[in-house]
């Protein structure tokens, strides 16, 4: 049963009449859904697209995403998920690097695909939600038929999401059928009694993101529950869906839970149907967690993972207990260590979390490395990146997360800082280098540096320090709009400050810590 989609086929056999997908008041049964994936797979087969061919899905959380995802796997292809907030500049490299031949996207996003199409291998563009030049409507693309599942090996690639590196160049993450199957199964088993056929999951985490893809969509479909697709986050809408449909499961990033508790009518929400809530993407403030639990009498469990790990590596399990402020223990089958620069394992502390204001964290923290069946096969076409990402030790292949942390004697892990200069805003990763490179392309920018600054809702947000060209006719608002036009909304600098010069070392490196100190002084 190597092909990931076989797990869905098993659910179809067992619970065919149950609702697989809910969306804006309508539901699709598992039998109907399976038929749709067959029609999509038949369409790929008709166009001679099959084993190892890449199909890019450039959609928000709508039913056609789920159909195209599992239809592609059914045909033996590889899914390349892309953020629907991305503009032409951002999808160009993903399409060219992956050599995707098909793109499934919203009709409104087709112009972005067309803008870069000549630089890619794209042969077919499929439009959801309308007709547009250069694309085939989704319904017309489908072909009648019920093709057999194309069998794949455990180590064959199933999904190739992209994650930015510190250089700003997105890297294709090769996740195999075994990687994704093991993690979706684990996400299911971590919940008391597992995900049941009567469970209803809020599907608001984006499906292009590994958290929403594995922990929410696939785990739900494997368990026979109903996945309620929500295209974009709105606290009031999400709460209404939970209340009206009596949803039982919810996963989100910290900003989502913070939004809910800060609604004017937050105390009136009835979330009593929820039996478990999960949170990841970044650390949730303890006060947000406690306030949410006090208001709605439901436990909120924090976890940890990365795109490269499919994603779950740690979780505060309802079964094994939790420790507030911790990312939890490693999930079954996954091992983790905290190592120093020589890959020597650091000793655990007695019990965490520590008060970082009163503790020399440098003495107890190191890089978190992980090993397990969920760890990616490697980066697509980047052997040098693989060499940096992995260390062979004790007969195992350890992935370097780039996150600094420590662990205690009870097996709980704690993240204290990110080794890479990454900004985590609302659960999304933003690499300053990517934003800086765009800023340097602006004719009025002489110098620029991007840092993350505290944000009550998002955890962090993006700020750009810009040295304008002398006598340039430009304002901070103009720089913001320029970035918003060329980058996903969450990446653009919400604050732009003009400065005369940037603090640099004698070798010319920008001293970003001084910019952060400056921000902290201003806040005081």
Secondary structure, 3 states (H helix, E strand, C coil): CCCCHHHHHHHHHHHCCCEEEEECCEEEEHHHHHHHHHHHHHHHHHCCCCCCCEEEEECCCCHHHHHHHHHHHHCCCEEEECCCCCCHHHHHHHHHHHCCCEEEEEHHHHHHHHHHHHHCCCCEEEEECCCCCCCEEHHHHCCCCCCCCCCCCCCCEEEEEEEECCCCCEEEEEEEHHHHHHHHHHHHHCCCCCCCCCCEEEECCCCCCHHHHHHHHHHHHHHCCEEEECCCCCHHHHHHHHHHHCCCEEEEEHHHHHHHHCCCCHHHCCCCCCCEEEEECCCCCHHHHHHHHHHHCCCEEEEEEEHHHCEEEEECCCCCCCCCCCCEEECCCCEEEEECCCCCECCCECCCCCCCCCCCHHHCCEEEEEECCCCCCEECCCHHHHHHHEEEECCEEEEEEEEEEEEECCCCEEEEEECCCEEEECCEEEEHHHHHHHHHCCCCEEEEEEEEEEECCCEEEEEEEEEECCCCCCCHHHHHHHHHHHCCHHHCCCEEEECCCCCECCCCCECHHHHHHHHHHHHC
